[in-house]
Every structure is written in C-alpha cells, then in structure tokens.
C-alpha cells in the first residue's frame, strides 16, 4: 500500500507532457526573404531533464531552437540553457545562453567576453516560456502580469495580456484556444507577439504570430501527438 501511494505521488508531480509530444506546424519565416516550411516541435524527457526543440528546414534556410529544462510541480519549468541557430543562403548565425540558478545568473556563451548578469528567479527562455504558462493554466493558478524573458540577445520584461477564447479554423481542425499577447512598456505598432493555447490539448501552442517591423515568424498547428500514442 505504501508503495502504491509513493507511485501515485510521483505521477502527481509529473507535468502533463511528462512523456513528451511532437507537434507539426505550417511555418512562415520572413527575414527579407520569405520562407514557408514545416516546423516540428518536440518535448522529450532525458532523466531528470527535458529537451524542447523547434526545428524547421526550407530549401534556402533553416532554423533551430533548443532549450533544456527542469520541472517541479511547485515551481514549474526552469531553463538550464537555450540555443538558437539560423542559416540563410549558407550564412549561419546563432546564440547560446546558460542559466545558472545557484548564482541566479545568465551567461552569453556566444559572447564569452560579456559578463554574466543577475536574473530574477522566474526568468524564462523564448521557447519554454509557453510550458510555464500552460503549467499555471492547468493548475488554475493566476498568470504573472509580467515575465522576465530572454528576448533576442537581451533580457527584457514583457506584460502578459490574456485575451478571449476563440474558435480557430486551422490545418489541425477547428479548435478553441485562448489568445495571449506579450507587450512591453513602450508598445510599437510595428511589433506584435500573439499566440493561442488550446485547453483541449493541455494548452499546447496552436497558433503564433511574432512580427518585428519587416520580420515575421508565424506558426499554425497541423498535427499533434503525445509520445506513446498511435
């Protein structure tokens, strides 16, 4: 009986996506050149860590985001490192960051001459931050009004603005999803960051639009599968 209770306790503390998932998206990526491709996002558990990857390949370019995270039911998701690489017409650029939670600091591994900075305890990365919001939504806990987020090559504060639940017609099918917007203290009409999370998929991302002046990055879900399902 004690062993049964111990096993139940383990399952209670595991995240909803503890077995991982694979999501496929139609992607639009405009950086002077407009690219349309399939992007695949995966979440996999490796021991006590989780690896989240968003990978896309087109005929003249590719992009990859990878973050490694820890999870606890009490605190949710905490990033350990984050990497971003893009290649367009043979020119490759990238960024590589490491989070040190013992020192509460962030290191720019791609700029070793840059000094580490102290970061708040709830700092998130550009990819895994959605897991943290989904964790809070599933638990019915209030979302933070602002988040401290790794954005580009800097740390920035962003306001989290919940929107209405909308019915979306996307390649995945018709689905209800809640809209969210990330804004800063000085909103620019040429910049926007909007995304939609679906309650029926444990608040998985189903749509995202991020625009920065002439740059556009958009994802629309077309397939989703939890690990271990047919």
MARVEX-85869 format. One record per residue (C-alpha): chain; residue in one letter; x, y, z. Coordinates in steps of 0.25 Angstrom, whole numbers, always signed. Each point is the difference from the previous one (the first is absolute). Layout:
ATOM chain resn    px    py    pz
ATOM     A    a     X     Y     Z
...
//
This chain:
ATOM chain resn    px    py    pz
ATOM     A    x    +0    +0    +0
ATOM     A    x   +11   +10    +3
ATOM     A    x    +7    -4   -13
ATOM     A    x   -13    +4    -7
ATOM     A    x    -1   +13    +7
ATOM     A    x   +14    +3    -4
ATOM     A    x    -2    -3   -14
ATOM     A    x   -13    +9    +0
ATOM     A    x    +8   +11    +6
ATOM     A    x   +10    -1   -12
ATOM     A    x   -10    +1   -10
ATOM     A    x    -7   +12    +7
ATOM     A    x   +13    +8    -1
ATOM     A    x    +3    -3   -15
ATOM     A    x    -4   +10   -10
ATOM     A    x   -12    -3   -10
ATOM     A    x   +11    -2   -11
ATOM     A    x    +9    -8    +8
ATOM     A    x    +0   -11   -11
ATOM     A    x    +3   +11   -10
ATOM     A    x    -7    +4   -13
ATOM     A    x    +2    +3   -15
ATOM     A    x    -7   +12    -6
ATOM     A    x    +1    +3   -15
ATOM     A    x    -3   +15    -5
ATOM     A    x    -1    +7   -13
ATOM     A    x   +11   +11    +1
ATOM     A    x    +1   +13    -6
ATOM     A    x   +14    +7    +2
ATOM     A    x    +3   +13    -6
ATOM     A    x   +14    +6    +2
ATOM     A    x    +1    +8   -13
ATOM     A    x    -3   -13    -7
ATOM     A    x   -13    -7    +2
ATOM     A    x    +1   -14    +4
ATOM     A    x   -11   -10    +1
ATOM     A    x    +3   -14    +6
ATOM     A    x    -4   -10   +10
ATOM     A    x    +4    +2   +15
ATOM     A    x    +1   -12   +10
ATOM     A    x    +0    +3   +15
ATOM     A    x    +3   -12    +9
ATOM     A    x    +1    -1   +15
ATOM     A    x    +8   -12    +5
ATOM     A    x    +4    -4   +14
ATOM     A    x   +14    -4    +3
ATOM     A    x    +2    -5   +14
ATOM     A    x    -4   +12    +9
ATOM     A    x    +1   +10   -12
ATOM     A    x    -9    +3   -11
ATOM     A    x    +4    +4   -14
ATOM     A    x    -9    +9    -8
ATOM     A    x    +4    +2   -15
ATOM     A    x    -6    +9   -11
ATOM     A    x    +6    -4   -14
ATOM     A    x    -3    +5   -14
ATOM     A    x    +6    -2   -13
ATOM     A    x    -2    +7   -13
ATOM     A    x    +7    -1   -14
ATOM     A    x    +8   +12    +3
ATOM     A    x    +1    +1   +15
ATOM     A    x    -3    -7   +13
ATOM     A    x    -2    +4   +15
ATOM     A    x    +1    -8   +13
ATOM     A    x    -3    +4   +14
ATOM     A    x    +4    -9   +12
ATOM     A    x    -2    +1   +15
ATOM     A    x    +3    -9   +11
ATOM     A    x    -9    +1   +12
ATOM     A    x    -3    -5   +14
ATOM     A    x   -14    -2    +5
ATOM     A    x    -6    -1   +14
ATOM     A    x   -15    +1    +3
ATOM     A    x    +2   +11   +10
ATOM     A    x    +8   +10    -9
ATOM     A    x    -3    -5   -14
ATOM     A    x   +11    +1   -11
ATOM     A    x   +13    +6    +2
ATOM     A    x   +10    +1   -12
ATOM     A    x   +14    -5    +1
ATOM     A    x    +5    +4   -14
ATOM     A    x    -5    +6   -13
ATOM     A    x    +6    -1   -14
ATOM     A    x    -5    +7   -13
ATOM     A    x    +6    -3   -13
ATOM     A    x    -5    +5   -14
ATOM     A    x    +6    -2   -14
ATOM     A    x    -4    +8   -12
ATOM     A    x    +7    -2   -13
ATOM     A    x   +12    -6    +6
ATOM     A    x    +2   +11   +11
ATOM     A    x    -2    -6   +14
ATOM     A    x    -1    +8   +13
ATOM     A    x    -4    -4   +14
ATOM     A    x    -1    +3   +14
ATOM     A    x    +3    -9   +12
ATOM     A    x    -4    +3   +15
ATOM     A    x    +1    -7   +13
ATOM     A    x    -8    +2   +13
ATOM     A    x    +7    -2   +13
ATOM     A    x   -11    -1   +11
ATOM     A    x   +10    -2   +11
ATOM     A    x    +6   +14    -3
ATOM     A    x   -14    +5    -6
ATOM     A    x    +8    +5   -12
ATOM     A    x    +0    -1   -16
ATOM     A    x   +13    -2    -8
ATOM     A    x    +1    +3   -15
ATOM     A    x    +8   -12    -5
ATOM     A    x    +1    +6   -14
ATOM     A    x    +6   +13    +6
ATOM     A    x   +10    -5   +10
ATOM     A    x    +5   +14    +3
ATOM     A    x   -13    +4    +4
ATOM     A    x    -2    +0   +16
ATOM     A    x   -11    -9    +6
ATOM     A    x   -12    +8    +5
ATOM     A    x    -9    -3   +12
ATOM     A    x   -14    -4    -4
ATOM     A    x   -13    -2    +7
ATOM     A    x    -4   -13    +5
ATOM     A    x   -12    -1   -10
ATOM     A    x    +8    +3   -12
ATOM     A    x    -4    -8   -12
ATOM     A    x    +5    -3   -14
ATOM     A    x    -7    +3   -13
ATOM     A    x    -4   -14    -3
ATOM     A    x    -3    -7   +13
ATOM     A    x    -8   +12    +6
ATOM     A    x   -12    -6    -6
ATOM     A    x    +1   -12    +8
ATOM     A    x    +1    +8   +13
ATOM     A    x   -13    +8    -4
ATOM     A    x    -7   -14    -4
ATOM     A    x    +4    -5   +14
ATOM     A    x    -6   +11    +7
ATOM     A    x   -13    +0    -8
ATOM     A    x    -2   -15    +2
ATOM     A    x    +2    +2   +15
ATOM     A    x   -10   +11    +0
ATOM     A    x   +10   +10    +6
ATOM     A    x    +1   +15    -4
ATOM     A    x    +9    +3   -11
ATOM     A    x   +11   +11    +3
ATOM     A    x    -3   +14    -5
ATOM     A    x   +14    +1    -5
ATOM     A    x   +11   -10    -4
ATOM     A    x   +15    +2    -1
ATOM     A    x    +4    -7   -13
ATOM     A    x   +12    -2    -8
ATOM     A    x    -3    +7   -13
ATOM     A    x   +10    +1   -11
ATOM     A    x   +13    +3    +6
ATOM     A    x    -5    +6   +13
ATOM     A    x    -9    -2   +12
ATOM     A    x   -13    +8    -1
ATOM     A    x   -13    +2    +8
ATOM     A    x   -13    -4    -7
ATOM     A    x   -14    +2    +4
ATOM     A    x    -9   -12    -1
ATOM     A    x   -14    +4    -6
ATOM     A    x   -10   -11    +0
ATOM     A    x   -11    +1   -11
ATOM     A    x   -13    -7    -3
ATOM     A    x    -2   -14    -3
ATOM     A    x    -1    -1   -15
ATOM     A    x    -4   -11   -10
ATOM     A    x   +11    -2   -10
ATOM     A    x    -1    -7   -14
ATOM     A    x   +14    -5    -2
ATOM     A    x    +6   -12    -7
ATOM     A    x    -1    -8   +12
ATOM     A    x   -15    +2    +0
ATOM     A    x   -10    +9    +7
ATOM     A    x    +5    +3   +15
ATOM     A    x    -3    +9   +11
ATOM     A    x   +12    +7    +5
ATOM     A    x    +3   +12    +9
ATOM     A    x    +8   +12    -6
ATOM     A    x   +11    +6    +8
ATOM     A    x    +9   +13    -4
ATOM     A    x   +14    +3    +5
ATOM     A    x    +2   +15    +1
ATOM     A    x   +11   +10    +5
ATOM     A    x    -1   +13    +7
ATOM     A    x    +1    +8   -13
ATOM     A    x    -8    -8   -10
ATOM     A    x    +3    +2   -15
ATOM     A    x   -11    -2   -10
ATOM     A    x   +11    -7    -9
ATOM     A    x    +2   -10   +10
ATOM     A    x    -9   -11    +6
ATOM     A    x    +1   -13    +7
ATOM     A    x   -13    -8    +0
ATOM     A    x    -2   -15    +3
ATOM     A    x   -12    -9    +2
ATOM     A    x    +0   -12   +10
ATOM     A    x   -11   -11    -1
ATOM     A    x    -6    -5   +14
ATOM     A    x    -4   -13    -7
ATOM     A    x   +15    -3    -3
ATOM     A    x    +5    +3   +14
ATOM     A    x    +2   +14    -5
ATOM     A    x    +9    -4   -11
ATOM     A    x    +4   +11   -10
ATOM     A    x    -9    +0   -12
ATOM     A    x    +3   +14    -7
ATOM     A    x   +11   +10    +2
ATOM     A    x    +3   +14    -7
ATOM     A    x   +12    +8    +3
ATOM     A    x    +3   +12    -8
ATOM     A    x   +12   +10    +2
ATOM     A    x    -1   +10   -11
ATOM     A    x    +2    -7   -13
ATOM     A    x    +3   -13    +7
ATOM     A    x   -11   -11    +1
ATOM     A    x    +0   -13    +7
ATOM     A    x   -13    -8    +0
ATOM     A    x    -4   -14    +4
ATOM     A    x   -13    -7    -2
ATOM     A    x    -3   -14    +6
ATOM     A    x    -3   -11   -10
ATOM     A    x    +3   -13    +8
ATOM     A    x    +2    -3   +14
ATOM     A    x    +4   -14    +7
ATOM     A    x    +4    -3   +14
ATOM     A    x   +11   -10    +2
ATOM     A    x    -5   -14    +1
ATOM     A    x   -13    +2    -8
ATOM     A    x    -3    -6   -13
//
